[in-house]
Amino acid sequence: MGNLVRLIIGIPIAAFVTVILFFVMTRLILVEGEPPDEDVEDRQFTINDEVADIEARRRDTTIDDVQQVEPPPPPPQIERQRAEQPSEGLATVMGAIPDFEAPQLNSDSVNFSVSDRDAQPLVRIEPQYPLRAAERGVEGSCWVRFDVTPDGTPTNIDIFRCDSSLFERASMRAVERWRYNPKVEEGVPVARRGVETRFDFQLSD
C-alpha cells in the first residue's frame, strides 16, 4: 500500500522536475548561441591611392656639323735610277775561267763495300758464384769455348778447362744469356766459331 502511495506522489514530481530541466536547458542553449553584441569596427587601410606623375628630364642632344678636314698632300715621288749594265765581259773583269773536265761516273768505277767485322759482344752477364764453392772456400778459373750464330746467339758451349767442377754449370749458364753482334763478311752476317772466354771465381775478403 505504501509503495503505491509513493508511486502516485513521485510521478507528478518527476514530471515537474523534467519540465523545469527542459526549460533551463533550452534557455542555456539560446544564451550560448546568441551572437556577441559588441560592434566590430571595419578598419580600412589605403596606401598611396593617387599616382604621382614623374616628369623625366630629357637632354637635348644635337650633333654639331663635322668640319671637313683636307687630306695631307701625297709624299714626293723619288726617281729610281737604273743601274747601268757593264759594257765589259765577266772574263775581262775577273780573268778567264779555266776549263775543267767533268768527271765521268760509271757503275763499274763506283764500289760501295761494307767493311767486315768480327763478332762483338752486346750483353755479357757475369756468372753467379756457386753456393757450394763459396761454403767450401773454393776459388779458381773456368775456360769456355763456344760459337756465335748469325743472329748473335751463343751455341755449342763447351767447358774445355776448369779448376773445379763446381764452376762449370755457372759458367755455361752465364754464356747462354750473352748476346753478340754477329760476324760480318762482305756485308752478310755469318757464324763465328771458336770464341773463347775465361771466368775467374774469387771470394771477396
Secondary structure by P-SEA (a helix, b strand, c coil): caaaaaaaaaaaaaaaaaaaaaaaaaaaaaaaaccccbbbbbbbbbcccbbbbbbbbbbbcccccccccccccccbbbbbbbbbcccccccccccbbbbbcccccccccbbbbbbbbcccccbbbbbcccaaaaaacccbbbbbbbccccccccccccccccccccaaaaaaaaaaabbbcccccccbbbbbcbbbbbbbbbbcc
